[in-house]
Amino acid sequence: MNPKIFPSMLIALDVAAGVVYAVAGDWRRSIYWFAAAVLTATVTY
């Protein structure tokens, strides 16, 4: 089993949360979740 499956799913969920908040117009939370996705991707890959 690939050890990067969980972090990849977490990145996808972070991006999805960022999109949801961006559509709702909450830019602060949207930026937070996109930054969390970038941070997780940086540490994982």
N, C-alpha and C positions, 0 to 999 in steps of 0.2 A: 504494500500500500504506500502510495506517495505521501511523504510527510508534509507536502505543501498544499494538500487539499483543504485543510481547515483554514489556513491563512488566506487562501484564494477565495473561499466562501465568505470569509469575514470582509475582504476587500469588496466583493460584490455587494454585500449587504450595506457596507458603508456608503458606497456609491449610490445604491438605491435610496438610502435614507437622504442623501444629499439632493438627489433629484426630487424626491417628494417635498422636501422643505423648500427647494427652489421654486417648484410649481406653486406652492402655497404662498410664496412671497417672503418667507422668513430667511433672509440672506445670511444672517449671523449663524444660524444653526446649519444652513446649507454649507457654508464655508468650513465650519467645524467638521462636518462629516466627510467632506472632500479631503480636508487636511488629514483626517484620521486614515482615510484610504491610502493617501500618498505615503504617510508615515509607515503604515503596515507593509505596503509594497516595498518601500526602501529597506526596511529591516529584513523582510523575507527574501527578497531577490537581490 
